[in-house]
Amino acid sequence: MQFVRVHLQLAAVAVSLVAPGTALAASAENGKTAYVKNGCWQCHGYEGQGSVTTSAGRVIAGTPLPADAFSAYVRRPSGAMPPFSAAILPDVDLADIYAYLEARPKPKSSKDIPLLSGQ
């Protein structure tokens, strides 16, 4: 019993050393699958680019939100987005979705697009 207790304490210390919001095993590839499976694409587009036809699906690719804030919002959103509890969207899948969205290419600035910048 002492052996198990010591190992649990060591595991707790190891977890506490990881920065909050860090998803150690998050997979962008698995995140893409979870993103599609859970219907995120229906409002936010396949690349997280947001909806061009409605204001419901905001741009979420390359979100500036830290992982813990992103998770909190998905669990208890405001506006039209439905909540995704851990029973519907497990924490592992949510971390993978975050990794997928972070891996999406960032949009170019209008200054970098000749047609928009007047170059």
Biopython code that builds the backbone (N, CA, C, O; Angstrom):
import numpy as np
from Bio.PDB.StructureBuilder import StructureBuilder

atoms = [
    (1, "MET", "N", (0.830, -1.197, 0.000)),
    (1, "MET", "CA", (0.000, 0.000, 0.000)),
    (1, "MET", "C", (0.870, 1.256, 0.000)),
    (1, "MET", "O", (0.575, 2.223, -0.702)),
    (2, "GLN", "N", (1.949, 1.235, 0.794)),
    (2, "GLN", "CA", (2.870, 2.368, 0.849)),
    (2, "GLN", "C", (3.461, 2.631, -0.533)),
    (2, "GLN", "O", (3.612, 3.786, -0.930)),
    (3, "PHE", "N", (3.798, 1.567, -1.272)),
    (3, "PHE", "CA", (4.362, 1.673, -2.615)),
    (3, "PHE", "C", (3.417, 2.439, -3.539)),
    (3, "PHE", "O", (3.848, 3.324, -4.278)),
    (4, "VAL", "N", (2.131, 2.099, -3.496)),
    (4, "VAL", "CA", (1.125, 2.753, -4.343)),
    (4, "VAL", "C", (0.988, 4.221, -3.951)),
    (4, "VAL", "O", (0.909, 5.088, -4.821)),
    (5, "ARG", "N", (0.959, 4.509, -2.651)),
    (5, "ARG", "CA", (0.810, 5.881, -2.171)),
    (5, "ARG", "C", (1.976, 6.755, -2.638)),
    (5, "ARG", "O", (1.773, 7.888, -3.076)),
    (6, "VAL", "N", (3.186, 6.228, -2.541)),
    (6, "VAL", "CA", (4.366, 6.984, -2.971)),
    (6, "VAL", "C", (4.309, 7.264, -4.462)),
    (6, "VAL", "O", (4.611, 8.376, -4.896)),
    (7, "HIS", "N", (3.932, 6.281, -5.239)),
    (7, "HIS", "CA", (3.846, 6.480, -6.687)),
    (7, "HIS", "C", (2.747, 7.484, -7.058)),
    (7, "HIS", "O", (2.917, 8.280, -7.981)),
    (8, "LEU", "N", (1.643, 7.444, -6.350)),
    (8, "LEU", "CA", (0.587, 8.425, -6.604)),
    (8, "LEU", "C", (1.056, 9.834, -6.264)),
    (8, "LEU", "O", (0.740, 10.788, -6.976)),
    (9, "GLN", "N", (1.808, 9.963, -5.179)),
    (9, "GLN", "CA", (2.330, 11.274, -4.799)),
    (9, "GLN", "C", (3.330, 11.773, -5.848)),
    (9, "GLN", "O", (3.320, 12.953, -6.200)),
    (10, "LEU", "N", (4.178, 10.897, -6.339)),
    (10, "LEU", "CA", (5.134, 11.283, -7.385)),
    (10, "LEU", "C", (4.410, 11.696, -8.659)),
    (10, "LEU", "O", (4.804, 12.654, -9.325)),
    (11, "ALA", "N", (3.362, 10.975, -8.990)),
    (11, "ALA", "CA", (2.588, 11.330, -10.179)),
    (11, "ALA", "C", (1.940, 12.699, -10.008)),
    (11, "ALA", "O", (1.907, 13.488, -10.953)),
    (12, "ALA", "N", (1.428, 12.989, -8.825)),
    (12, "ALA", "CA", (0.804, 14.293, -8.568)),
    (12, "ALA", "C", (1.828, 15.416, -8.690)),
    (12, "ALA", "O", (1.522, 16.477, -9.233)),
    (13, "VAL", "N", (3.041, 15.189, -8.189)),
    (13, "VAL", "CA", (4.097, 16.195, -8.312)),
    (13, "VAL", "C", (4.450, 16.406, -9.779)),
    (13, "VAL", "O", (4.618, 17.543, -10.220)),
    (14, "ALA", "N", (4.564, 15.328, -10.532)),
    (14, "ALA", "CA", (4.904, 15.439, -11.957)),
    (14, "ALA", "C", (3.840, 16.222, -12.709)),
    (14, "ALA", "O", (4.163, 17.059, -13.552)),
    (15, "VAL", "N", (2.572, 15.957, -12.410)),
    (15, "VAL", "CA", (1.485, 16.683, -13.074)),
    (15, "VAL", "C", (1.524, 18.150, -12.687)),
    (15, "VAL", "O", (1.260, 19.006, -13.532)),
    (16, "SER", "N", (1.843, 18.470, -11.444)),
    (16, "SER", "CA", (1.866, 19.866, -11.009)),
    (16, "SER", "C", (2.997, 20.659, -11.656)),
    (16, "SER", "O", (2.939, 21.887, -11.714)),
    (17, "LEU", "N", (4.020, 19.970, -12.139)),
    (17, "LEU", "CA", (5.128, 20.655, -12.788)),
    (17, "LEU", "C", (4.813, 21.050, -14.222)),
    (17, "LEU", "O", (5.514, 21.876, -14.807)),
    (18, "VAL", "N", (3.771, 20.469, -14.792)),
    (18, "VAL", "CA", (3.363, 20.793, -16.150)),
    (18, "VAL", "C", (2.590, 22.104, -16.116)),
    (18, "VAL", "O", (1.717, 22.297, -15.270)),
    (19, "ALA", "N", (2.911, 22.995, -17.029)),
    (19, "ALA", "CA", (2.226, 24.290, -17.075)),
    (19, "ALA", "C", (0.734, 24.088, -17.312)),
    (19, "ALA", "O", (0.350, 23.234, -18.111)),
    (20, "PRO", "N", (-0.116, 24.862, -16.628)),
    (20, "PRO", "CA", (-1.553, 24.760, -16.855)),
    (20, "PRO", "C", (-1.876, 25.010, -18.316)),
    (20, "PRO", "O", (-1.290, 25.884, -18.956)),
    (21, "GLY", "N", (-2.815, 24.232, -18.834)),
    (21, "GLY", "CA", (-3.231, 24.402, -20.218)),
    (21, "GLY", "C", (-2.360, 23.661, -21.207)),
    (21, "GLY", "O", (-2.656, 23.676, -22.402)),
    (22, "THR", "N", (-1.287, 23.008, -20.754)),
    (22, "THR", "CA", (-0.420, 22.279, -21.661)),
    (22, "THR", "C", (-1.004, 20.906, -21.906)),
    (22, "THR", "O", (-1.289, 20.163, -20.967)),
    (23, "ALA", "N", (-1.181, 20.574, -23.166)),
    (23, "ALA", "CA", (-1.689, 19.260, -23.526)),
    (23, "ALA", "C", (-0.511, 18.437, -24.027)),
    (23, "ALA", "O", (-0.109, 18.545, -25.186)),
    (24, "LEU", "N", (0.037, 17.613, -23.138)),
    (24, "LEU", "CA", (1.243, 16.875, -23.467)),
    (24, "LEU", "C", (1.038, 15.910, -24.619)),
    (24, "LEU", "O", (1.891, 15.807, -25.501)),
    (25, "ALA", "N", (-0.078, 15.203, -24.624)),
    (25, "ALA", "CA", (-0.278, 14.166, -25.618)),
    (25, "ALA", "C", (-1.300, 14.574, -26.673)),
    (25, "ALA", "O", (-1.824, 13.716, -27.383)),
    (26, "ALA", "N", (-1.587, 15.845, -26.788)),
    (26, "ALA", "CA", (-2.586, 16.292, -27.751)),
    (26, "ALA", "C", (-2.106, 16.030, -29.171)),
    (26, "ALA", "O", (-0.938, 16.235, -29.501)),
    (27, "SER", "N", (-3.027, 15.575, -29.994)),
    (27, "SER", "CA", (-2.711, 15.226, -31.374)),
    (27, "SER", "C", (-3.588, 16.026, -32.329)),
    (27, "SER", "O", (-4.815, 15.934, -32.280)),
    (28, "ALA", "N", (-2.958, 16.808, -33.191)),
    (28, "ALA", "CA", (-3.714, 17.590, -34.178)),
    (28, "ALA", "C", (-4.460, 16.665, -35.141)),
    (28, "ALA", "O", (-5.568, 16.973, -35.579)),
    (29, "GLU", "N", (-3.841, 15.535, -35.463)),
    (29, "GLU", "CA", (-4.491, 14.576, -36.373)),
    (29, "GLU", "C", (-5.762, 14.013, -35.738)),
    (29, "GLU", "O", (-6.808, 13.954, -36.385)),
    (30, "ASN", "N", (-5.672, 13.600, -34.472)),
    (30, "ASN", "CA", (-6.858, 13.123, -33.768)),
    (30, "ASN", "C", (-7.865, 14.255, -33.569)),
    (30, "ASN", "O", (-9.076, 14.033, -33.568)),
    (31, "GLY", "N", (-7.345, 15.467, -33.402)),
    (31, "GLY", "CA", (-8.207, 16.628, -33.234)),
    (31, "GLY", "C", (-9.062, 16.903, -34.451)),
    (31, "GLY", "O", (-10.227, 17.281, -34.325)),
    (32, "LYS", "N", (-8.493, 16.714, -35.630)),
    (32, "LYS", "CA", (-9.262, 16.911, -36.862)),
    (32, "LYS", "C", (-10.420, 15.923, -36.912)),
    (32, "LYS", "O", (-11.536, 16.284, -37.286)),
    (33, "THR", "N", (-10.152, 14.681, -36.536)),
    (33, "THR", "CA", (-11.202, 13.662, -36.520)),
    (33, "THR", "C", (-12.293, 14.038, -35.518)),
    (33, "THR", "O", (-13.478, 13.954, -35.840)),
    (34, "ALA", "N", (-11.911, 14.450, -34.311)),
    (34, "ALA", "CA", (-12.883, 14.833, -33.281)),
    (34, "ALA", "C", (-13.657, 16.083, -33.695)),
    (34, "ALA", "O", (-14.853, 16.191, -33.428)),
    (35, "TYR", "N", (-12.979, 17.019, -34.344)),
    (35, "TYR", "CA", (-13.592, 18.267, -34.812)),
    (35, "TYR", "C", (-14.723, 17.970, -35.797)),
    (35, "TYR", "O", (-15.806, 18.548, -35.712)),
    (36, "VAL", "N", (-14.449, 17.059, -36.731)),
    (36, "VAL", "CA", (-15.453, 16.685, -37.736)),
    (36, "VAL", "C", (-16.553, 15.848, -37.089)),
    (36, "VAL", "O", (-17.738, 16.096, -37.314)),
    (37, "LYS", "N", (-16.166, 14.867, -36.295)),
    (37, "LYS", "CA", (-17.121, 13.953, -35.652)),
    (37, "LYS", "C", (-18.124, 14.695, -34.781)),
    (37, "LYS", "O", (-19.301, 14.334, -34.749)),
    (38, "ASN", "N", (-17.674, 15.727, -34.075)),
    (38, "ASN", "CA", (-18.548, 16.467, -33.161)),
    (38, "ASN", "C", (-19.277, 17.630, -33.828)),
    (38, "ASN", "O", (-20.005, 18.370, -33.166)),
    (39, "GLY", "N", (-19.087, 17.790, -35.123)),
    (39, "GLY", "CA", (-19.845, 18.785, -35.874)),
    (39, "GLY", "C", (-19.364, 20.216, -35.741)),
    (39, "GLY", "O", (-20.091, 21.141, -36.106)),
    (40, "CYS", "N", (-18.160, 20.425, -35.230)),
    (40, "CYS", "CA", (-17.632, 21.791, -35.080)),
    (40, "CYS", "C", (-17.590, 22.510, -36.429)),
    (40, "CYS", "O", (-17.818, 23.716, -36.515)),
    (41, "TRP", "N", (-17.296, 21.747, -37.470)),
    (41, "TRP", "CA", (-17.156, 22.294, -38.820)),
    (41, "TRP", "C", (-18.450, 22.932, -39.313)),
    (41, "TRP", "O", (-18.411, 23.824, -40.160)),
    (42, "GLN", "N", (-19.582, 22.494, -38.802)),
    (42, "GLN", "CA", (-20.853, 23.001, -39.308)),
    (42, "GLN", "C", (-21.015, 24.504, -39.092)),
    (42, "GLN", "O", (-21.654, 25.181, -39.897)),
    (43, "CYS", "N", (-20.449, 25.017, -38.028)),
    (43, "CYS", "CA", (-20.512, 26.460, -37.765)),
    (43, "CYS", "C", (-19.176, 27.155, -38.010)),
    (43, "CYS", "O", (-19.142, 28.308, -38.440)),
    (44, "HIS", "N", (-18.079, 26.455, -37.736)),
    (44, "HIS", "CA", (-16.766, 27.088, -37.770)),
    (44, "HIS", "C", (-15.959, 26.767, -39.029)),
    (44, "HIS", "O", (-14.832, 27.241, -39.171)),
    (45, "GLY", "N", (-16.517, 25.969, -39.943)),
    (45, "GLY", "CA", (-15.799, 25.590, -41.157)),
    (45, "GLY", "C", (-14.754, 24.519, -40.872)),
    (45, "GLY", "O", (-14.346, 24.331, -39.725)),
    (46, "TYR", "N", (-14.327, 23.827, -41.906)),
    (46, "TYR", "CA", (-13.376, 22.721, -41.728)),
    (46, "TYR", "C", (-12.004, 23.172, -41.234)),
    (46, "TYR", "O", (-11.277, 22.379, -40.637)),
    (47, "GLU", "N", (-11.646, 24.402, -41.467)),
    (47, "GLU", "CA", (-10.342, 24.908, -41.039)),
    (47, "GLU", "C", (-10.447, 25.854, -39.846)),
    (47, "GLU", "O", (-9.460, 26.480, -39.456)),
    (48, "GLY", "N", (-11.643, 25.958, -39.268)),
    (48, "GLY", "CA", (-11.837, 26.880, -38.150)),
    (48, "GLY", "C", (-11.889, 28.325, -38.602)),
    (48, "GLY", "O", (-11.699, 29.243, -37.805)),
    (49, "GLN", "N", (-12.149, 28.522, -39.894)),
    (49, "GLN", "CA", (-12.115, 29.853, -40.489)),
    (49, "GLN", "C", (-13.375, 30.667, -40.225)),
    (49, "GLN", "O", (-13.430, 31.850, -40.560)),
    (50, "GLY", "N", (-14.379, 30.048, -39.632)),
    (50, "GLY", "CA", (-15.614, 30.773, -39.347)),
    (50, "GLY", "C", (-16.575, 30.697, -40.507)),
    (50, "GLY", "O", (-16.222, 30.253, -41.600)),
    (51, "SER", "N", (-17.775, 31.128, -40.264)),
    (51, "SER", "CA", (-18.812, 31.092, -41.281)),
    (51, "SER", "C", (-18.856, 32.400, -42.060)),
    (51, "SER", "O", (-18.760, 33.486, -41.488)),
    (52, "VAL", "N", (-19.001, 32.277, -43.351)),
    (52, "VAL", "CA", (-19.144, 33.485, -44.176)),
    (52, "VAL", "C", (-20.609, 33.849, -44.358)),
    (52, "VAL", "O", (-20.922, 34.957, -44.795)),
    (53, "THR", "N", (-21.519, 32.920, -44.025)),
    (53, "THR", "CA", (-22.939, 33.183, -44.233)),
    (53, "THR", "C", (-23.674, 33.609, -42.971)),
    (53, "THR", "O", (-24.726, 34.244, -43.050)),
    (54, "THR", "N", (-23.126, 33.261, -41.800)),
    (54, "THR", "CA", (-23.775, 33.665, -40.552)),
    (54, "THR", "C", (-22.722, 34.169, -39.581)),
    (54, "THR", "O", (-21.525, 33.944, -39.764)),
    (55, "SER", "N", (-23.177, 34.840, -38.566)),
    (55, "SER", "CA", (-22.235, 35.303, -37.536)),
    (55, "SER", "C", (-22.097, 34.287, -36.414)),
    (55, "SER", "O", (-21.346, 34.509, -35.463)),
    (56, "ALA", "N", (-22.825, 33.160, -36.517)),
    (56, "ALA", "CA", (-22.804, 32.164, -35.449)),
    (56, "ALA", "C", (-21.452, 31.485, -35.313)),
    (56, "ALA", "O", (-20.972, 31.281, -34.198)),
    (57, "GLY", "N", (-20.834, 31.134, -36.430)),
    (57, "GLY", "CA", (-19.572, 30.404, -36.373)),
    (57, "GLY", "C", (-18.385, 31.339, -36.466)),
    (57, "GLY", "O", (-18.010, 31.760, -37.560)),
    (58, "ARG", "N", (-17.802, 31.660, -35.355)),
    (58, "ARG", "CA", (-16.652, 32.579, -35.327)),
    (58, "ARG", "C", (-15.376, 31.884, -35.778)),
    (58, "ARG", "O", (-15.305, 30.655, -35.811)),
    (59, "VAL", "N", (-14.382, 32.671, -36.120)),
    (59, "VAL", "CA", (-13.055, 32.145, -36.448)),
    (59, "VAL", "C", (-12.450, 31.587, -35.171)),
    (59, "VAL", "O", (-12.355, 32.282, -34.160)),
    (60, "ILE", "N", (-12.041, 30.322, -35.229)),
    (60, "ILE", "CA", (-11.422, 29.709, -34.054)),
    (60, "ILE", "C", (-10.058, 29.105, -34.369)),
    (60, "ILE", "O", (-9.383, 28.601, -33.472)),
    (61, "ALA", "N", (-9.652, 29.150, -35.618)),
    (61, "ALA", "CA", (-8.318, 28.652, -35.976)),
    (61, "ALA", "C", (-7.267, 29.601, -35.422)),
    (61, "ALA", "O", (-7.414, 30.821, -35.502)),
    (62, "GLY", "N", (-6.220, 29.040, -34.865)),
    (62, "GLY", "CA", (-5.153, 29.869, -34.312)),
    (62, "GLY", "C", (-5.654, 30.768, -33.204)),
    (62, "GLY", "O", (-5.187, 31.896, -33.051)),
    (63, "THR", "N", (-6.605, 30.268, -32.430)),
    (63, "THR", "CA", (-7.216, 31.073, -31.379)),
    (63, "THR", "C", (-6.173, 31.633, -30.416)),
    (63, "THR", "O", (-5.241, 30.924, -30.035)),
    (64, "PRO", "N", (-6.317, 32.879, -30.024)),
    (64, "PRO", "CA", (-5.389, 33.441, -29.048)),
    (64, "PRO", "C", (-5.691, 32.980, -27.625)),
    (64, "PRO", "O", (-4.948, 33.300, -26.697)),
    (65, "LEU", "N", (-6.781, 32.229, -27.451)),
    (65, "LEU", "CA", (-7.139, 31.761, -26.114)),
    (65, "LEU", "C", (-6.173, 30.675, -25.647)),
    (65, "LEU", "O", (-5.808, 29.796, -26.428)),
    (66, "PRO", "N", (-5.762, 30.725, -24.399)),
    (66, "PRO", "CA", (-4.996, 29.603, -23.851)),
    (66, "PRO", "C", (-5.898, 28.360, -23.808)),
    (66, "PRO", "O", (-7.124, 28.478, -23.814)),
    (67, "ALA", "N", (-5.297, 27.196, -23.765)),
    (67, "ALA", "CA", (-6.058, 25.945, -23.803)),
    (67, "ALA", "C", (-7.104, 25.863, -22.695)),
    (67, "ALA", "O", (-8.213, 25.389, -22.941)),
    (68, "ASP", "N", (-6.781, 26.312, -21.483)),
    (68, "ASP", "CA", (-7.751, 26.210, -20.389)),
    (68, "ASP", "C", (-8.941, 27.151, -20.601)),
    (68, "ASP", "O", (-10.065, 26.800, -20.242)),
    (69, "ALA", "N", (-8.722, 28.324, -21.168)),
    (69, "ALA", "CA", (-9.824, 29.250, -21.460)),
    (69, "ALA", "C", (-10.681, 28.722, -22.609)),
    (69, "ALA", "O", (-11.905, 28.849, -22.589)),
    (70, "PHE", "N", (-10.030, 28.131, -23.608)),
    (70, "PHE", "CA", (-10.751, 27.524, -24.724)),
    (70, "PHE", "C", (-11.650, 26.409, -24.202)),
    (70, "PHE", "O", (-12.821, 26.324, -24.572)),
    (71, "SER", "N", (-11.103, 25.562, -23.350)),
    (71, "SER", "CA", (-11.863, 24.455, -22.774)),
    (71, "SER", "C", (-13.045, 24.968, -21.956)),
    (71, "SER", "O", (-14.154, 24.445, -22.067)),
    (72, "ALA", "N", (-12.811, 25.977, -21.145)),
    (72, "ALA", "CA", (-13.885, 26.546, -20.324)),
    (72, "ALA", "C", (-15.003, 27.100, -21.202)),
    (72, "ALA", "O", (-16.181, 26.952, -20.878)),
    (73, "TYR", "N", (-14.637, 27.733, -22.309)),
    (73, "TYR", "CA", (-15.658, 28.295, -23.188)),
    (73, "TYR", "C", (-16.468, 27.195, -23.865)),
    (73, "TYR", "O", (-17.689, 27.299, -23.976)),
    (74, "VAL", "N", (-15.789, 26.143, -24.316)),
    (74, "VAL", "CA", (-16.500, 25.044, -24.973)),
    (74, "VAL", "C", (-17.464, 24.370, -23.995)),
    (74, "VAL", "O", (-18.560, 23.956, -24.373)),
    (75, "ARG", "N", (-17.047, 24.267, -22.753)),
    (75, "ARG", "CA", (-17.903, 23.641, -21.738)),
    (75, "ARG", "C", (-19.091, 24.526, -21.353)),
    (75, "ARG", "O", (-20.186, 24.022, -21.099)),
    (76, "ARG", "N", (-18.875, 25.852, -21.310)),
    (76, "ARG", "CA", (-19.941, 26.792, -20.928)),
    (76, "ARG", "C", (-19.888, 28.027, -21.820)),
    (76, "ARG", "O", (-19.454, 29.095, -21.387)),
    (77, "PRO", "N", (-20.331, 27.879, -23.065)),
    (77, "PRO", "CA", (-20.253, 29.001, -23.999)),
    (77, "PRO", "C", (-21.344, 30.039, -23.760)),
    (77, "PRO", "O", (-22.332, 29.794, -23.067)),
    (78, "SER", "N", (-21.129, 31.190, -24.354)),
    (78, "SER", "CA", (-22.177, 32.204, -24.375)),
    (78, "SER", "C", (-22.629, 32.316, -25.826)),
    (78, "SER", "O", (-21.916, 31.893, -26.736)),
    (79, "GLY", "N", (-23.771, 32.867, -26.036)),
    (79, "GLY", "CA", (-24.256, 33.016, -27.405)),
    (79, "GLY", "C", (-24.941, 31.761, -27.913)),
    (79, "GLY", "O", (-25.534, 31.004, -27.144)),
    (80, "ALA", "N", (-24.851, 31.550, -29.227)),
    (80, "ALA", "CA", (-25.596, 30.479, -29.887)),
    (80, "ALA", "C", (-24.959, 29.096, -29.764)),
    (80, "ALA", "O", (-25.622, 28.092, -30.026)),
    (81, "MET", "N", (-23.704, 29.025, -29.377)),
    (81, "MET", "CA", (-23.030, 27.737, -29.316)),
    (81, "MET", "C", (-23.580, 26.887, -28.168)),
    (81, "MET", "O", (-23.731, 27.370, -27.046)),
    (82, "PRO", "N", (-23.881, 25.604, -28.463)),
    (82, "PRO", "CA", (-24.344, 24.738, -27.378)),
    (82, "PRO", "C", (-23.168, 24.307, -26.503)),
    (82, "PRO", "O", (-22.032, 24.264, -26.975)),
    (83, "PRO", "N", (-23.428, 23.989, -25.235)),
    (83, "PRO", "CA", (-22.340, 23.505, -24.377)),
    (83, "PRO", "C", (-21.968, 22.070, -24.741)),
    (83, "PRO", "O", (-22.825, 21.269, -25.114)),
    (84, "PHE", "N", (-20.693, 21.764, -24.628)),
    (84, "PHE", "CA", (-20.198, 20.412, -24.870)),
    (84, "PHE", "C", (-19.608, 19.901, -23.558)),
    (84, "PHE", "O", (-18.462, 20.201, -23.222)),
    (85, "SER", "N", (-20.402, 19.131, -22.826)),
    (85, "SER", "CA", (-19.938, 18.578, -21.546)),
    (85, "SER", "C", (-18.876, 17.513, -21.806)),
    (85, "SER", "O", (-18.697, 17.062, -22.938)),
    (86, "ALA", "N", (-18.177, 17.120, -20.748)),
    (86, "ALA", "CA", (-17.154, 16.076, -20.864)),
    (86, "ALA", "C", (-17.768, 14.739, -21.265)),
    (86, "ALA", "O", (-17.083, 13.890, -21.836)),
    (87, "ALA", "N", (-19.051, 14.543, -20.971)),
    (87, "ALA", "CA", (-19.727, 13.308, -21.385)),
    (87, "ALA", "C", (-19.919, 13.268, -22.902)),
    (87, "ALA", "O", (-19.908, 12.193, -23.503)),
    (88, "ILE", "N", (-20.094, 14.425, -23.512)),
    (88, "ILE", "CA", (-20.273, 14.520, -24.961)),
    (88, "ILE", "C", (-18.930, 14.635, -25.669)),
    (88, "ILE", "O", (-18.698, 13.981, -26.686)),
    (89, "LEU", "N", (-18.051, 15.465, -25.128)),
    (89, "LEU", "CA", (-16.739, 15.717, -25.712)),
    (89, "LEU", "C", (-15.684, 15.541, -24.618)),
    (89, "LEU", "O", (-15.419, 16.469, -23.854)),
    (90, "PRO", "N", (-15.080, 14.342, -24.545)),
    (90, "PRO", "CA", (-14.089, 14.087, -23.486)),
    (90, "PRO", "C", (-12.926, 15.082, -23.536)),
    (90, "PRO", "O", (-12.607, 15.630, -24.592)),
    (91, "ASP", "N", (-12.299, 15.304, -22.378)),
    (91, "ASP", "CA", (-11.184, 16.241, -22.271)),
    (91, "ASP", "C", (-10.063, 15.926, -23.257)),
    (91, "ASP", "O", (-9.441, 16.835, -23.808)),
    (92, "VAL", "N", (-9.807, 14.638, -23.479)),
    (92, "VAL", "CA", (-8.754, 14.239, -24.423)),
    (92, "VAL", "C", (-9.094, 14.722, -25.830)),
    (92, "VAL", "O", (-8.229, 15.248, -26.531)),
    (93, "ASP", "N", (-10.342, 14.549, -26.245)),
    (93, "ASP", "CA", (-10.767, 15.007, -27.570)),
    (93, "ASP", "C", (-10.719, 16.525, -27.665)),
    (93, "ASP", "O", (-10.341, 17.075, -28.699)),
    (94, "LEU", "N", (-11.103, 17.198, -26.589)),
    (94, "LEU", "CA", (-11.073, 18.656, -26.582)),
    (94, "LEU", "C", (-9.643, 19.165, -26.706)),
    (94, "LEU", "O", (-9.395, 20.132, -27.427)),
    (95, "ALA", "N", (-8.710, 18.539, -26.022)),
    (95, "ALA", "CA", (-7.295, 18.918, -26.133)),
    (95, "ALA", "C", (-6.785, 18.669, -27.554)),
    (95, "ALA", "O", (-6.006, 19.463, -28.082)),
    (96, "ASP", "N", (-7.220, 17.579, -28.166)),
    (96, "ASP", "CA", (-6.827, 17.283, -29.547)),
    (96, "ASP", "C", (-7.412, 18.314, -30.520)),
    (96, "ASP", "O", (-6.737, 18.736, -31.459)),
    (97, "ILE", "N", (-8.658, 18.715, -30.296)),
    (97, "ILE", "CA", (-9.275, 19.742, -31.151)),
    (97, "ILE", "C", (-8.493, 21.046, -31.027)),
    (97, "ILE", "O", (-8.234, 21.718, -32.026)),
    (98, "TYR", "N", (-8.123, 21.397, -29.813)),
    (98, "TYR", "CA", (-7.326, 22.610, -29.606)),
    (98, "TYR", "C", (-6.005, 22.513, -30.375)),
    (98, "TYR", "O", (-5.586, 23.476, -31.018)),
    (99, "ALA", "N", (-5.357, 21.354, -30.309)),
    (99, "ALA", "CA", (-4.092, 21.151, -31.041)),
    (99, "ALA", "C", (-4.324, 21.275, -32.542)),
    (99, "ALA", "O", (-3.501, 21.855, -33.249)),
    (100, "TYR", "N", (-5.436, 20.736, -33.034)),
    (100, "TYR", "CA", (-5.770, 20.844, -34.458)),
    (100, "TYR", "C", (-5.951, 22.308, -34.861)),
    (100, "TYR", "O", (-5.414, 22.748, -35.877)),
    (101, "LEU", "N", (-6.700, 23.050, -34.071)),
    (101, "LEU", "CA", (-6.946, 24.460, -34.398)),
    (101, "LEU", "C", (-5.667, 25.287, -34.333)),
    (101, "LEU", "O", (-5.471, 26.194, -35.142)),
    (102, "GLU", "N", (-4.802, 24.979, -33.380)),
    (102, "GLU", "CA", (-3.523, 25.680, -33.278)),
    (102, "GLU", "C", (-2.600, 25.360, -34.449)),
    (102, "GLU", "O", (-1.741, 26.166, -34.806)),
    (103, "ALA", "N", (-2.779, 24.187, -35.042)),
    (103, "ALA", "CA", (-1.934, 23.772, -36.165)),
    (103, "ALA", "C", (-2.401, 24.362, -37.500)),
    (103, "ALA", "O", (-1.681, 24.279, -38.495)),
    (104, "ARG", "N", (-3.573, 24.944, -37.530)),
    (104, "ARG", "CA", (-4.080, 25.531, -38.772)),
    (104, "ARG", "C", (-3.223, 26.735, -39.136)),
    (104, "ARG", "O", (-2.763, 27.463, -38.257)),
    (105, "PRO", "N", (-3.009, 26.945, -40.435)),
    (105, "PRO", "CA", (-2.215, 28.111, -40.845)),
    (105, "PRO", "C", (-2.908, 29.407, -40.429)),
    (105, "PRO", "O", (-4.128, 29.535, -40.531)),
    (106, "LYS", "N", (-2.136, 30.332, -39.975)),
    (106, "LYS", "CA", (-2.679, 31.636, -39.581)),
    (106, "LYS", "C", (-3.045, 32.412, -40.846)),
    (106, "LYS", "O", (-2.331, 32.333, -41.845)),
    (107, "PRO", "N", (-4.145, 33.158, -40.813)),
    (107, "PRO", "CA", (-4.509, 33.942, -41.998)),
    (107, "PRO", "C", (-3.487, 35.049, -42.236)),
    (107, "PRO", "O", (-2.885, 35.580, -41.302)),
    (108, "LYS", "N", (-3.312, 35.376, -43.495)),
    (108, "LYS", "CA", (-2.396, 36.460, -43.847)),
    (108, "LYS", "C", (-3.005, 37.800, -43.466)),
    (108, "LYS", "O", (-4.224, 37.971, -43.457)),
    (109, "SER", "N", (-2.152, 38.720, -43.161)),
    (109, "SER", "CA", (-2.585, 40.085, -42.914)),
    (109, "SER", "C", (-2.986, 40.689, -44.254)),
    (109, "SER", "O", (-2.448, 40.309, -45.294)),
    (110, "SER", "N", (-3.927, 41.625, -44.233)),
    (110, "SER", "CA", (-4.335, 42.273, -45.487)),
    (110, "SER", "C", (-3.152, 42.997, -46.133)),
    (110, "SER", "O", (-3.138, 43.191, -47.348)),
    (111, "LYS", "N", (-2.164, 43.397, -45.334)),
    (111, "LYS", "CA", (-0.968, 44.056, -45.877)),
    (111, "LYS", "C", (-0.139, 43.110, -46.729)),
    (111, "LYS", "O", (0.601, 43.537, -47.615)),
    (112, "ASP", "N", (-0.274, 41.792, -46.445)),
    (112, "ASP", "CA", (0.497, 40.787, -47.174)),
    (112, "ASP", "C", (-0.207, 40.266, -48.416)),
    (112, "ASP", "O", (0.332, 39.410, -49.117)),
    (113, "ILE", "N", (-1.408, 40.772, -48.702)),
    (113, "ILE", "CA", (-2.176, 40.352, -49.877)),
    (113, "ILE", "C", (-2.185, 41.525, -50.848)),
    (113, "ILE", "O", (-2.857, 42.525, -50.595)),
    (114, "PRO", "N", (-1.443, 41.423, -51.966)),
    (114, "PRO", "CA", (-1.283, 42.562, -52.887)),
    (114, "PRO", "C", (-2.601, 43.213, -53.296)),
    (114, "PRO", "O", (-2.690, 44.441, -53.323)),
    (115, "LEU", "N", (-3.615, 42.433, -53.612)),
    (115, "LEU", "CA", (-4.892, 42.982, -54.062)),
    (115, "LEU", "C", (-5.554, 43.850, -52.982)),
    (115, "LEU", "O", (-6.222, 44.837, -53.290)),
    (116, "LEU", "N", (-5.361, 43.469, -51.729)),
    (116, "LEU", "CA", (-5.973, 44.218, -50.626)),
    (116, "LEU", "C", (-5.121, 45.371, -50.124)),
    (116, "LEU", "O", (-5.634, 46.327, -49.542)),
    (117, "SER", "N", (-3.834, 45.277, -50.350)),
    (117, "SER", "CA", (-2.943, 46.309, -49.828)),
    (117, "SER", "C", (-2.654, 47.420, -50.842)),
    (117, "SER", "O", (-1.974, 48.395, -50.524)),
    (118, "GLY", "N", (-3.171, 47.268, -52.055)),
    (118, "GLY", "CA", (-2.962, 48.293, -53.075)),
    (118, "GLY", "C", (-1.600, 48.228, -53.731)),
    (118, "GLY", "O", (-1.184, 49.197, -54.366)),
    (119, "GLN", "N", (-0.897, 47.130, -53.599)),
    (119, "GLN", "CA", (0.434, 46.992, -54.207)),
    (119, "GLN", "C", (0.317, 46.638, -55.673)),
    (119, "GLN", "O", (1.331, 46.481, -56.353)),
]
sb = StructureBuilder()
sb.init_structure("model")
sb.init_model(0)
sb.init_chain("A")
sb.init_seg("    ")
for serial, (resi, resn, name, xyz) in enumerate(atoms, 1):
    if name == "N":
        sb.init_residue(resn, " ", resi, " ")
    sb.init_atom(name, np.array(xyz, "f"), 0.0, 1.0, " ", f" {name:<3s}", serial, name[0])
structure = sb.get_structure()
